[in-house]
Amino acid sequence: MNDDTGDSLQQSLTLTENQYLVALVAFYISYTLFETPSNYLLKKYKPSRWFTLLMLLWGATTMSIAGVRNYAGLIATRFLLGVFEAGIFPGLVYCLTFWYKPEERAFRVAVILAGATLAGAFGGAAAFGVGTMNGAAGLEAWRWLFLIEGLPPIVLTPLIFYFFPDYPEAARWLSQRERALAIERVRGVAPLGHAELRWPEARTALLDWRLYLHHVMWIAYSVAFSSISLFAPTIVRGLGFEGLAAQLFTVPPYALAFGVVEGVAWLADRHEARSWAAIGAYSSCGVCFLIQGR
């Protein structure tokens, strides 16, 4: 942001290209390490409490990035950001298993995942708007961006703490009959919220070859997607758009992706064709990446 004014994050902190890339990677290291432990703690302390803590710390850490003055501070805050963000998406997906059967989850997971995609669209628009604040109160625009984007998670934490539904068997807004129905719907095909995590079940999951197939697929997708999402403004600038306009032109792809994700997931659930949906999505992604590479 604001490369043309000399006030971008990299320029303000006098980072080399290598330092900037290391700072980006620091987030993914902690994110990878803390995803699984975070889901365990979610089950131990209840989703509403755990998500409240994660969102509070994530928002505070995001805002604290606005105050960093050197490379070491950026690395530390980026690493902590990954620690606190690691449990949010996998935790939300895990919570869906308490409420829905397998054939009902793809669309609902897509709503969560597409929310992040839509946030990418708003993020580009927000970056464009905040870019006009460069120099306000003596702060660079990128500092304002972190201050503004870190505030909503903090403000929303009371709502998460009091209203996030933990488990069907503990939902106060369901009648006794409705709670019994919600439990019976998923019994035998999904974990019950009050059930303890046991090593035999964990070992069975860890020895399931499908887990590692999904793992490889996710890595193959994430490497390319993360590269595009992190460097979208740079890519757009390479197409001839400069400054704030480069931020604004990152919005349409994310907005389009939102609709595609929801549509494919809905079809996958409706026709129980999740494998075909994955094959189609991965094939189209691969072709598009090859075209972009040319």
C-alpha positions in Angstrom: 0.0 0.0 0.0 1.2 3.5 -0.9 4.4 2.3 -2.6 4.3 5.4 -4.8 4.5 7.7 -1.7 7.3 5.8 0.0 5.0 5.0 2.9 4.3 1.3 2.4 5.0 -1.2 5.3 8.2 -2.4 3.6 9.4 1.1 3.0 8.5 2.4 6.5 10.3 -0.4 8.2 13.2 -0.4 5.7 12.7 -4.1 5.0 14.6 -6.0 2.3 12.7 -8.2 -0.1 13.9 -11.3 1.8 12.8 -9.8 5.2 9.4 -9.0 3.8 8.9 -12.5 2.6 10.1 -14.0 5.9 7.6 -11.9 7.7 4.8 -13.2 5.5 6.0 -16.8 6.1 6.1 -16.4 9.9 2.4 -16.2 10.0 2.0 -19.6 8.2 4.5 -21.4 10.4 2.5 -20.6 13.6 -0.8 -21.1 11.8 0.3 -24.6 10.8 1.6 -25.5 14.2 -1.4 -24.4 16.2 -4.4 -25.5 14.2 -4.7 -29.0 15.7 -3.9 -27.9 19.4 -6.4 -25.1 19.0 -9.2 -27.5 18.0 -8.4 -29.7 21.0 -8.6 -26.7 23.3 -11.9 -25.7 21.6 -13.4 -29.0 22.7 -11.9 -28.7 26.2 -13.1 -25.2 27.0 -16.3 -25.0 24.8 -16.4 -23.2 21.4 -18.0 -20.0 22.6 -15.3 -19.3 25.2 -12.4 -20.4 23.0 -13.6 -18.3 20.0 -14.1 -15.3 22.2 -10.5 -15.6 23.4 -9.1 -16.2 19.9 -11.0 -13.2 18.4 -10.0 -10.9 21.2 -6.3 -11.8 20.9 -6.4 -11.8 17.2 -7.9 -8.4 17.0 -5.5 -7.0 19.6 -2.5 -8.5 17.7 -3.7 -7.1 14.4 -4.0 -3.6 15.9 -0.6 -4.0 17.5 1.0 -4.4 14.1 0.2 -0.8 13.5 2.8 0.1 16.2 5.7 -2.0 15.0 8.9 0.0 14.3 11.3 -2.7 13.1 11.7 -6.1 11.5 11.8 -8.0 14.8 8.5 -6.5 15.9 6.9 -7.4 12.6 8.1 -11.0 12.8 6.8 -11.3 16.4 3.3 -9.9 15.7 2.9 -11.9 12.5 3.8 -15.1 14.3 1.3 -14.3 17.1 -1.3 -13.5 14.5 -0.9 -17.0 13.1 -1.2 -18.5 16.6 -4.5 -16.8 17.3 -6.0 -17.1 13.8 -5.1 -20.8 13.5 -8.1 -22.0 15.4 -10.8 -20.0 13.9 -11.5 -21.6 10.5 -10.8 -25.2 11.5 -12.7 -24.6 14.7 -15.8 -23.4 12.9 -15.7 -26.4 10.6 -15.3 -28.7 13.6 -18.3 -27.1 15.3 -20.4 -27.8 12.2 -19.9 -31.6 12.8 -21.8 -31.2 16.1 -24.9 -30.0 14.3 -25.0 -31.4 10.8 -24.7 -34.7 9.1 -21.9 -35.2 6.5 -24.2 -34.7 3.5 -25.3 -31.3 5.0 -21.9 -29.8 5.6 -20.3 -28.9 2.3 -22.6 -25.9 1.6 -22.2 -24.7 5.2 -18.5 -25.0 5.2 -18.5 -23.1 1.9 -20.5 -20.3 3.6 -17.6 -19.9 6.1 -14.9 -20.3 3.5 -16.6 -18.0 1.0 -16.9 -15.5 3.9 -13.1 -15.3 3.8 -13.2 -14.9 0.1 -15.7 -12.1 0.4 -13.5 -10.5 3.0 -10.7 -10.5 0.4 -13.0 -8.4 -1.8 -13.8 -6.0 1.0 -10.1 -6.0 2.0 -9.1 -4.7 -1.4 -11.8 -2.1 -1.3 -10.9 -1.2 2.3 -7.2 -0.9 1.4 -8.2 1.5 -1.4 -10.3 3.6 1.0 -7.8 3.6 3.8 -5.0 4.5 1.3 -6.5 7.9 1.2 -5.8 8.3 4.9 -2.1 8.2 4.4 -0.5 10.7 6.7 -3.6 11.3 8.8 -2.6 11.9 12.5 1.0 11.4 11.4 0.4 7.7 10.6 1.0 5.8 7.3 -2.0 4.3 5.6 -0.9 0.7 6.3 -0.9 1.5 10.1 -4.5 2.8 9.8 -5.4 -0.4 7.9 -4.3 -2.6 10.8 -6.0 -0.4 13.4 -9.3 -0.4 11.6 -9.3 -4.1 10.6 -8.4 -5.3 14.1 -11.2 -3.4 15.8 -14.3 -5.5 14.6 -13.2 -8.8 16.1 -12.7 -7.1 19.5 -16.1 -5.4 19.3 -17.9 -8.7 18.4 -16.4 -10.8 21.2 -19.3 -10.2 23.7 -21.7 -11.5 21.1 -19.6 -14.6 20.5 -19.3 -15.3 24.2 -23.0 -15.1 25.0 -24.7 -16.2 21.8 -22.4 -18.7 19.9 -24.1 -22.1 20.0 -21.8 -24.7 21.5 -23.5 -28.1 21.3 -27.1 -29.2 20.5 -27.4 -30.8 23.9 -26.5 -27.5 25.6 -28.4 -25.1 23.4 -30.7 -23.0 25.6 -32.7 -21.7 22.6 -33.8 -25.2 21.7 -36.7 -27.0 23.5 -36.1 -30.3 25.1 -37.7 -32.1 22.1 -35.6 -30.1 19.6 -32.4 -30.9 21.5 -33.2 -34.6 21.4 -34.0 -34.4 17.7 -30.7 -32.5 17.0 -28.7 -35.1 18.9 -30.4 -38.1 17.2 -29.9 -36.6 13.8 -26.1 -36.8 14.1 -25.7 -39.8 16.4 -23.4 -42.4 14.8 -22.3 -40.1 11.9 -20.8 -37.2 13.9 -19.3 -36.5 17.3 -21.5 -35.4 20.1 -20.4 -32.2 21.8 -20.1 -33.7 25.3 -18.1 -36.7 24.1 -14.5 -36.7 25.2 -11.6 -37.0 22.7 -10.0 -40.4 23.1 -6.7 -41.7 21.8 -8.2 -44.7 20.0 -10.4 -42.5 17.9 -7.6 -40.0 17.3 -5.3 -42.9 16.2 -7.9 -44.2 13.8 -8.2 -40.8 12.2 -4.4 -40.3 12.0 -4.1 -43.7 10.3 -6.8 -43.0 7.7 -5.2 -42.6 4.2 -8.0 -40.2 3.2 -6.7 -37.7 5.8 -3.4 -37.5 4.0 -5.0 -37.3 0.5 -7.0 -34.3 1.7 -3.8 -32.9 3.2 -1.9 -33.2 -0.1 -4.8 -31.7 -2.0 -5.0 -28.7 0.4 -1.3 -28.1 0.1 -1.4 -28.2 -3.7 -4.3 -25.7 -3.7 -3.0 -23.4 -0.9 0.5 -22.8 -2.3 -0.9 -21.3 -5.5 -3.9 -19.5 -3.8 -1.8 -18.0 -1.0 0.7 -16.7 -3.5 -2.0 -15.0 -5.5 -3.8 -13.6 -2.4 -0.6 -12.2 -0.9 0.7 -10.7 -4.1 -2.5 -9.8 -5.9 -1.7 -6.0 -5.8 1.8 -6.7 -7.2 0.3 -8.9 -9.9 -2.3 -6.2 -10.8 0.5 -3.6 -10.9 2.3 -5.9 -13.4 -0.7 -5.6 -15.6 -0.3 -1.8 -15.7 -2.3 -0.5 -12.8 -0.6 1.6 -10.2 -1.0 2.8 -6.6 -4.4 2.6 -5.1 -6.0 1.4 -8.3 -4.0 -1.8 -8.0 -5.7 -2.4 -4.7 -9.2 -1.7 -6.1 -8.7 -4.1 -9.1 -8.1 -7.0 -6.7 -11.8 -6.9 -5.6 -13.6 -8.5 -8.7 -11.9 -11.9 -8.6 -12.8 -12.3 -4.9 -16.4 -11.2 -5.4 -16.8 -13.7 -8.3 -15.2 -16.5 -6.3 -17.8 -16.0 -3.6 -20.6 -16.9 -5.9 -18.7 -19.9 -7.5 -17.8 -21.4 -4.1 -21.4 -21.3 -2.8 -22.8 -22.7 -6.1 -20.4 -25.6 -6.3 -20.9 -26.5 -2.7 -24.7 -26.4 -3.0 -24.5 -28.8 -6.0 -22.1 -31.1 -4.2 -24.5 -31.5 -1.2 -27.6 -31.7 -3.3 -26.3 -34.5 -5.5 -23.8 -36.0 -3.0 -21.1 -35.5 -5.6 -18.3 -33.9 -3.5 -15.6 -35.9 -5.3 -16.8 -34.6 -8.7 -17.0 -31.1 -7.4 -13.4 -31.3 -6.1 -12.2 -32.8 -9.4 -13.9 -30.0 -11.4 -12.6 -27.3 -9.1 -9.0 -28.6 -9.0 -8.9 -29.1 -12.8 -10.2 -25.6 -13.5 -7.7 -24.1 -11.0 -4.8 -26.0 -12.6 -5.7 -24.8 -16.1 -6.1 -21.2 -14.9 -2.8 -21.2 -13.1 -1.0 -22.6 -16.2 -2.7 -19.9 -18.3 -1.6 -17.2 -15.8 1.9 -18.6 -15.8 2.2 -18.1 -19.6 
